[in-house]
């Protein structure tokens, strides 16, 4: 089809942009599922696959077919230096490499094989097994390859701490909370199921002292001393009660089996301290309470929290308590993992990889917003089907968020298919922004009521400082991260610039720009701006994501484009545009701020920058170059190649490649570029990131009719 596009004054890239938008829009429409939702793969690193094999080995359900298919995937991700990284193009990671190595040994790979020999040599050079993170050493302790005596103690009695007491389980972010509770049971039982091989080749050579813990995360010496003393006291408490304990799985949930031996030849175990046992009734009751807490939070699909870590540890904990594999809770849990499994045929045989999480709600709302930006009318079947599905996904029941906000009525959405215990604020804000772009002929009152509940819920979830976090309000304990246990990932959920921006935008475009909540949110965002003009991105990489979210939100809330905060942000984006016209930022900027805004150009990050610049106006050369980059780098099928990870799970530790980011955000950016006033047409565009003018107004250039979804 030949289409003639109007070329607006100053919009030199309008023709290529319109062509690119039409192709991308039709590709996105073709990805919608029959039920109305979108879901792209959520790619992470091979620890998910390695830990899945280790879980199955521990439970006794690992099959040869699963093992070999997973091993093919893990081996395919190994780098030339023998290591495995946590993100595309990133440096080798010690803990990830150790876990991948063990998984390949389970699959029958011999340590003398060149690829494992290279890995082992690198591991030893980095300090070996003792230098891995706590979670990796927990996995090794489960199989007798690390001493439980040399892991931090997290007693199940933590479950009794009231919500106002320091270090109670609700001081942890939801993902950490759901992981810690089952791990207190696992640590109480201290199981050790031997592997069919040893791992002596992964220990550092020589007879010198062994340094335990990550070398790249030095702890504050004062807090290390304080919590180190507490941990030693807890170890004494644990050892005193161990001799009279029944074995795991006897149904008593009472106490603890004998400690596992240290690795042969490595004297890591500290001397036992004789004495009276702890109050066994308290321990028994605490473990029972933890088990009840876990079971109450299993989701309908069998998962816990919609994410891998609490899922696998909950299964292990319940198995230790005597739950058989045929018990409904266990059966649902194991069966649910299948939905998180991706299998593909390759020339070398089938491969199998695990998703750490799934993002259908998030992907769906971003797709809806993108298609509305591309000019689809509000009653287009793709949008109405998606809206109907979203309305069915609203969570109207209780959750852990009520611990901090007990009087607040529910009305949120989760990120996943099933995570009703943990709706999140970010998704709910985006659901509001998506639903407002749709018109339903028969159930529009239902849509409006859902939007109203969502707005009330996110307003009530504001933290005391005026900002918004992802899952909880006021989840800001500084003590939790000081614990010896916490050497990996974020463990609390404080307010962030990107989530706060999305909430501010949602409230503002729904007519609440003058409300106290929005005014406080704007102040929070202005105070959070970095000295260079950017904003930190908690859930996306990194300063480009944060800035791309905040600028449109501030404009939507009424901050004038000429204000210093906006112009400094625009200047930062202009200064960090790549010579090829795109934008990119490597995940290493979380470790080194001097790398902020630096990296190979990607489609998603280029789109984020464009969305901010289009909202602020006054940066036409940068915008034109960015749009041309998108048009020139588009694939023939309408999407973009993007192997880079641009999503963030835990800054510095765990990253994500959302496979739909490379498509939905460019569609939004191109649509807004084509519908925004060009220089000389009047006022500069001031379009919020996810909510430009009303859909179906015909302003998104003269695109060909969309293909049938």
Helices and strands as residue ranges (DSSP letters): H 14-30, E 42-43, H 47-59, H 64-76, H 94-106, H 114-125, G 129-131, H 134-142, G 148-150, G 156-160, G 169-171, H 174-189, G 200-202, H 221-240, H 280-296, H 308-320, H 328-336, G 337-340, E 341-346, E 349-354, H 360-373, H 381-393, G 400-403, H 425-435, H 444-460, G 480-482, H 497-507, I 508-512, H 516-528, H 543-556, H 564-575, G 587-590, G 593-595, H 603-616, H 620-633, E 647-650, E 654-658, H 661-675
